[in-house]
Every structure is written in structure tokens, then in C-alpha cells.
Amino acid sequence: MPPFGVSRIPVLYAEGKPKYDSPNRGRIRMRNTFGTFVLCLLTIVVLLPSDGYGQIWGGQDAAAPAQPPPGAARPAADLSGKFDPHDLAGVWLTNHRSTNGYRGMTTEAGIPPRTPWADALFKSRKTGRETAEKEAVPPAFGNDPIMECNPYGFPRILFYTDPVEFFNAPGRLIMFFQGQRNIREVWLDGRSLPADPDKRWLGYSVGKWEGDTLVIDSIGFDGRAWLDQYGNVYSDDMHFQERWRRTAPDTLEVVYRLDDPKSYTKPWVSTVKTFKRQPRGEIREQFCAPMDEKRFNETIRDPAGGIEKK
């Protein structure tokens, strides 16, 4: 969770025009003290390094600056070009160039046809992210579960710009996500997927190596989570597969496949995603604290949407 008031300010205007228009816009009465408060926050944002924080509402934070903590030893650069393709350990950071900035499986054009059940659920999800299928709403009127500090869920957590650290452990691969300080276990001890797993926010995952490709299969998801920040859908019955390859000392490539007949009429295969190793990266503390979320709603998000506290 970014520091309060730093990267959570809603962007209300773009290219000189309102991004959205609230029916209660005319009733907004900002006191001078509140205006001064917002001005101070904006000043803080401007003064912070641009690569340290992203001005993105809804907790979707930018990556932490790639610098070591005080006193940390800087590792020597590997100039040999040699690497173990089966060793994924390290801090990795992704971008969204393969989807033109769309933070999801593919661009909108690649979304497979939804079932009637999934289409109705998708349309009921209100978000400040405008798409070709839905208009954006002020964040104060959205119903994204993460606005109440609920878990991101999976695979949504993969689409964030926060770093993730991979650890090797006996019989397991550990993925430590900066976002919400989530820890994911991928079992590599030869076990099979359970027949009827408990529902989990990150699913139940097992992996195996096929040559130099790590194949991870996951089931047992909690379908209440959103697939991505746009409100795309998956059900409890989703089967999610990842195919990870280390193609260079500093590069991971991965392709995702989503199979969920309850939600989509055919499998959904992602674009190729690229993660870059951060040689001096570290996972910083980032929680979603309900007390901070409540304060942010009352002082920033709700007033920006025209909701006045009585």
C-alpha cells in the first residue's frame, strides 16, 4: 500500500475534459481547508521521484525504486552471460508493452466470448477504468473488492507493476509479491492437483519442468475476485496454466492460459509477458490497511465523486 495520499489521487481530467461526470457534481462543496490539503498532496507527488510512485488510483502502485537498502552490498554484474534456466530466483518486474498498457491477459480485442452468466457479472462490475464495453465511473461509485482491502486474487496480482521475488525451497517455488505482501506456493515435489481443493484467493498450484520451461497448473480459486482491474470474470472452476522460461540472465518470459467453460466459450491465451530481473531490487512493505483505506475514501475518493459526508 503506498503512503497515504501519495499515489492514490484520482485523475479527474484528461486532455482538458472531464474523464467522467457525476450526477452530484454540482453539489460538491470543497472547503478551503480541503483544497489546501489536496494541493499539499499534489506538491508531494511532484517532488517525489517519478520512478518511485505511480499516480494510479485503487492501490495499483508503481514499482519501488531499484536501489539497495542503506549499507547493502551491491552485487557484481554478471558479464559472462551464463545462467541456469532452471533458477528463477531473484526480484522480477514486468511491464505491459505486449498489451499496449492494458493490464490483463490480452488487449480487449483478445477477450474470448463470454457466457451469458459471465457477461452479466462483468457488466455489474463498476470501475474507474474505461473500456470499449463499459464506461468508467468515479471511483467512489465503483464496486471493486480491493477498494475494501480484499485480496487481489489470481491472476490479477500478476498484472500489477509491483515486483515479485522468486525463492527456491525444498520441493517448492515461493513467489513473494510486494502487492499486499502475498506469498504463493508452487509445489514442485511431483504431486498432482487435488481432486477437490478448498477455494483459495491464489488457487492451489503444482509445477513441473518440461525442458527449460516451468509449467504451473492451478485450480481451486475463489471466484469472488476480479480477473483484472477492468472487472473481467472467472469462476471457481477456472484452470489456470503458466509457462515460464528464463531466456536471458535478466529476462523471464511467460504465457498464461485460462480454461473456464462457465465463463468463456473457448480458452483464453495471453500475450507473451516479459519480466526483467532487478539486480538491486527489494520487496518493500505494502499492506492494504482498512483504517487507511477508510480515511482515503472519506477525504479523497468520496468527495471527488460528489459524495458529501453528513
C-alpha positions as CSV (number, residue, x, y, z in Angstrom):
1,M,0.0,0.0,0.0
2,P,1.6,3.3,-1.0
3,P,1.9,6.0,1.7
4,F,-1.4,7.7,2.3
5,G,-2.1,10.5,-0.2
6,V,0.9,9.9,-2.4
7,S,-0.2,7.7,-5.3
8,R,-3.9,7.3,-4.7
9,I,-5.2,10.7,-6.0
10,P,-8.0,10.1,-8.6
11,V,-7.3,11.6,-12.0
12,L,-10.4,13.6,-12.8
13,Y,-9.5,15.2,-16.1
14,A,-7.7,14.2,-19.2
15,E,-7.0,16.4,-22.2
16,G,-8.9,19.3,-20.7
17,K,-12.2,17.3,-20.5
18,P,-13.8,15.6,-17.5
19,K,-13.0,11.9,-17.5
20,Y,-16.4,11.2,-16.0
21,D,-19.3,13.3,-14.9
22,S,-21.0,12.7,-11.6
23,P,-24.8,13.5,-11.3
24,N,-23.9,15.1,-7.9
25,R,-21.1,17.2,-9.4
26,G,-23.0,20.4,-8.7
27,R,-23.4,19.7,-5.1
28,I,-19.7,19.3,-4.4
29,R,-18.6,21.9,-1.9
30,M,-14.9,21.8,-1.2
31,R,-13.8,23.8,1.8
32,N,-10.7,25.9,1.6
33,T,-9.0,23.5,4.1
34,F,-9.7,20.5,1.9
35,G,-8.4,22.4,-1.2
36,T,-5.2,23.2,0.7
37,F,-4.9,19.6,1.8
38,V,-5.2,18.3,-1.8
39,L,-2.7,21.0,-3.0
40,C,-0.2,19.8,-0.5
41,L,-0.7,16.2,-1.6
42,L,-0.1,17.2,-5.2
43,T,3.0,19.1,-4.2
44,I,4.3,15.9,-2.5
45,V,3.7,13.9,-5.7
46,V,5.5,16.4,-7.9
47,L,8.5,16.4,-5.5
48,L,8.8,12.6,-5.3
49,P,11.0,10.8,-7.9
50,S,8.8,9.9,-10.9
51,D,10.1,6.4,-11.0
52,G,9.2,5.8,-7.4
53,Y,5.5,6.1,-7.4
54,G,2.7,5.9,-10.0
55,Q,-0.3,8.2,-9.9
56,I,-2.8,5.4,-10.1
57,W,-5.9,5.2,-8.0
58,G,-7.1,2.0,-6.4
59,G,-3.9,0.7,-4.9
60,Q,-2.2,-0.2,-8.2
61,D,1.1,1.2,-7.3
62,A,4.2,1.6,-9.4
63,A,7.4,-0.3,-8.7
64,A,9.7,0.6,-5.8
65,P,12.9,2.4,-6.9
66,A,15.6,-0.1,-7.9
67,Q,18.1,0.8,-5.2
68,P,19.6,-1.3,-2.3
69,P,18.8,-0.5,1.3
70,P,21.4,1.5,3.3
71,G,24.6,-0.5,3.8
72,A,23.6,-3.3,1.4
73,A,26.3,-4.7,-0.7
74,R,25.8,-4.2,-4.4
75,P,26.2,-7.5,-6.3
76,A,28.8,-7.6,-9.0
77,A,27.4,-7.6,-12.6
78,D,27.5,-10.9,-14.4
79,L,29.3,-10.2,-17.6
80,S,29.6,-13.8,-18.7
81,G,26.1,-14.1,-20.0
82,K,25.8,-17.6,-18.4
83,F,22.7,-18.5,-16.3
84,D,20.9,-21.6,-15.1
85,P,17.5,-21.6,-16.9
86,H,16.0,-23.6,-14.0
87,D,17.0,-21.0,-11.5
88,L,14.3,-18.3,-11.3
89,A,15.4,-16.8,-8.0
90,G,15.5,-13.0,-7.8
91,V,13.3,-9.9,-7.9
92,W,11.5,-9.5,-11.1
93,L,9.4,-6.7,-12.6
94,T,7.0,-6.7,-15.5
95,N,5.6,-4.1,-17.9
96,H,2.6,-4.2,-20.1
97,R,4.1,-3.4,-23.5
98,S,2.7,-6.6,-25.0
99,T,-0.8,-5.4,-24.4
100,N,-0.3,-1.7,-25.1
101,G,-0.6,-0.8,-21.4
102,Y,-3.8,-2.9,-20.9
103,R,-3.2,-4.7,-17.7
104,G,-4.6,-8.1,-18.3
105,M,-4.3,-11.3,-20.3
106,T,-4.5,-9.6,-23.7
107,T,-5.9,-6.4,-25.2
108,E,-9.6,-6.1,-25.2
109,A,-9.7,-7.5,-28.7
110,G,-8.3,-10.8,-27.5
111,I,-11.0,-11.4,-24.9
112,P,-12.9,-14.6,-25.9
113,P,-16.7,-14.5,-26.0
114,R,-18.3,-14.7,-22.5
115,T,-21.1,-16.9,-21.5
116,P,-24.4,-15.2,-20.5
117,W,-23.5,-15.8,-16.8
118,A,-20.1,-14.2,-17.1
119,D,-21.3,-11.3,-19.3
120,A,-24.0,-10.3,-16.8
121,L,-21.4,-10.5,-14.0
122,F,-18.9,-8.4,-16.0
123,K,-21.4,-5.7,-16.7
124,S,-22.3,-5.5,-13.0
125,R,-18.8,-4.6,-12.0
126,K,-18.2,-0.9,-11.9
127,T,-14.7,0.6,-12.2
128,G,-12.9,3.8,-13.0
129,R,-11.2,2.0,-15.8
130,E,-12.9,2.8,-19.1
131,T,-13.1,0.1,-21.7
132,A,-14.8,-0.4,-25.1
133,E,-17.5,-2.3,-23.4
134,K,-18.2,-0.2,-20.3
135,E,-18.0,3.5,-19.3
136,A,-15.8,4.4,-16.3
137,V,-17.5,5.6,-13.1
138,P,-16.0,7.8,-10.4
139,P,-14.0,5.5,-8.1
140,A,-16.4,6.5,-5.2
141,F,-19.2,4.7,-7.1
142,G,-17.1,1.6,-8.1
143,N,-17.5,-1.8,-6.5
144,D,-14.0,-3.3,-7.0
145,P,-13.4,-5.6,-4.0
146,I,-9.8,-4.3,-3.5
147,M,-11.4,-0.9,-2.5
148,E,-12.2,-2.5,0.8
149,C,-8.8,-4.2,1.1
150,N,-9.9,-7.6,-0.1
151,P,-7.2,-9.7,-1.8
152,Y,-6.3,-9.0,-5.4
153,G,-6.8,-12.7,-6.2
154,F,-5.2,-14.6,-9.1
155,P,-4.1,-14.0,-11.8
156,R,-4.9,-10.3,-11.2
157,I,-1.8,-10.0,-8.9
158,L,0.4,-10.9,-11.9
159,F,-0.9,-7.9,-13.9
160,Y,0.3,-5.3,-11.4
161,T,3.5,-3.3,-11.8
162,D,4.7,-4.2,-8.3
163,P,7.8,-6.5,-8.2
164,V,7.7,-10.2,-7.2
165,E,10.5,-12.2,-5.7
166,F,11.1,-15.9,-6.5
167,F,12.7,-18.2,-3.9
168,N,13.8,-21.8,-4.3
169,A,12.7,-24.0,-1.4
170,P,12.8,-27.8,-1.0
171,G,10.0,-29.2,-3.2
172,R,8.5,-25.7,-3.8
173,L,8.9,-22.4,-5.6
174,I,7.9,-19.4,-3.5
175,M,6.6,-16.3,-5.1
176,F,6.6,-13.3,-2.8
177,F,4.5,-10.4,-4.2
178,Q,5.0,-6.9,-3.0
179,G,1.3,-6.1,-3.6
180,Q,-0.5,-6.8,-0.3
181,R,2.6,-8.9,0.9
182,N,1.2,-12.0,-0.7
183,I,3.0,-15.3,-0.6
184,R,2.3,-18.0,-3.2
185,E,3.5,-21.6,-3.0
186,V,4.0,-23.7,-6.2
187,W,4.6,-27.4,-5.3
188,L,7.4,-29.0,-7.4
189,D,7.6,-32.3,-5.5
190,G,5.8,-34.4,-8.1
191,R,2.3,-34.2,-6.5
192,S,-0.8,-34.0,-8.6
193,L,-3.5,-31.3,-8.3
194,P,-6.1,-32.3,-5.7
195,A,-9.4,-33.6,-6.9
196,D,-11.5,-31.1,-4.8
197,P,-9.3,-28.4,-3.2
198,D,-10.6,-25.7,-0.9
199,K,-11.2,-22.4,-2.6
200,R,-8.3,-20.0,-2.3
201,W,-7.6,-16.5,-3.4
202,L,-4.4,-17.6,-5.2
203,G,-5.5,-21.2,-6.0
204,Y,-3.7,-24.4,-5.4
205,S,-0.6,-24.7,-7.7
206,V,1.7,-27.5,-8.8
207,G,4.5,-27.3,-11.3
208,K,6.9,-29.3,-13.3
209,W,9.8,-28.7,-15.7
210,E,9.3,-29.5,-19.4
211,G,12.9,-29.0,-20.7
212,D,13.7,-25.4,-19.8
213,T,10.0,-24.4,-19.3
214,L,8.4,-24.4,-15.9
215,V,4.7,-25.3,-16.3
216,I,2.4,-24.4,-13.4
217,D,-1.2,-25.6,-13.2
218,S,-3.6,-24.1,-10.7
219,I,-7.1,-24.8,-9.7
220,G,-9.3,-24.2,-6.6
221,F,-9.9,-20.5,-7.0
222,D,-12.2,-18.1,-5.2
223,G,-14.4,-16.7,-8.0
224,R,-15.3,-13.6,-6.0
225,A,-12.1,-11.9,-7.0
226,W,-11.8,-10.0,-10.3
227,L,-9.6,-11.3,-13.1
228,D,-8.2,-7.8,-13.7
229,Q,-8.9,-4.2,-12.9
230,Y,-11.5,-3.9,-15.6
231,G,-13.8,-6.4,-13.9
232,N,-13.3,-9.4,-16.2
233,V,-14.6,-12.7,-14.8
234,Y,-13.6,-16.2,-13.8
235,S,-15.4,-18.8,-11.8
236,D,-14.4,-21.2,-9.1
237,D,-13.9,-23.8,-11.8
238,M,-11.1,-22.0,-13.6
239,H,-8.0,-23.9,-14.6
240,F,-5.0,-21.6,-15.0
241,Q,-1.7,-22.5,-16.5
242,E,1.6,-20.6,-16.7
243,R,4.6,-21.4,-18.9
244,W,7.7,-19.7,-17.6
245,R,11.1,-19.5,-19.4
246,R,14.2,-17.8,-18.4
247,T,15.6,-16.6,-21.8
248,A,18.5,-14.5,-20.6
249,P,20.2,-13.7,-17.3
250,D,17.9,-10.8,-16.7
251,T,14.7,-11.9,-18.6
252,L,11.8,-14.1,-17.9
253,E,9.0,-14.8,-20.4
254,V,5.7,-16.3,-19.6
255,V,2.4,-17.2,-21.3
256,Y,-0.9,-17.8,-19.4
257,R,-3.8,-19.9,-20.5
258,L,-7.2,-19.7,-18.8
259,D,-9.7,-22.5,-19.2
260,D,-13.1,-21.8,-17.7
261,P,-16.2,-23.1,-19.7
262,K,-18.5,-21.5,-17.2
263,S,-17.2,-18.0,-18.1
264,Y,-15.8,-18.2,-21.7
265,T,-16.8,-20.2,-24.7
266,K,-13.1,-21.0,-25.5
267,P,-9.7,-20.9,-23.8
268,W,-8.1,-17.5,-23.3
269,V,-4.4,-17.5,-24.1
270,S,-2.4,-14.4,-23.1
271,T,0.2,-12.4,-25.0
272,V,3.8,-13.2,-24.1
273,K,4.7,-11.3,-20.8
274,T,8.2,-10.2,-20.0
275,F,9.7,-9.8,-16.6
276,K,13.1,-8.1,-16.0
277,R,15.4,-9.1,-13.1
278,Q,16.2,-6.3,-10.7
279,P,19.8,-6.9,-9.5
280,R,19.4,-4.5,-6.6
281,G,15.7,-4.8,-6.2
282,E,14.0,-5.3,-2.9
283,I,10.4,-6.0,-1.8
284,R,9.2,-3.2,0.3
285,E,6.4,-3.3,2.8
286,Q,3.0,-2.7,1.2
287,F,-0.2,-3.6,3.0
288,C,-3.8,-2.5,2.5
289,A,-4.8,-1.2,5.9
290,P,-8.5,-0.8,6.3
291,M,-8.0,2.2,8.5
292,D,-6.0,4.0,5.8
293,E,-8.5,2.9,3.1
294,K,-11.4,4.3,5.1
295,R,-9.6,7.6,5.6
296,F,-8.7,7.8,1.9
297,N,-12.3,7.2,1.0
298,E,-13.6,9.9,3.3
299,T,-11.1,12.6,2.4
300,I,-10.3,11.9,-1.2
301,R,-12.3,9.4,-3.1
302,D,-15.8,10.2,-1.9
303,P,-15.5,14.0,-2.2
304,A,-14.0,13.6,-5.7
305,G,-17.2,11.6,-6.7
306,G,-19.5,14.2,-5.2
307,I,-20.4,12.2,-2.1
308,E,-20.7,14.5,0.9
309,K,-20.3,13.2,4.4
310,K,-23.3,14.2,6.6
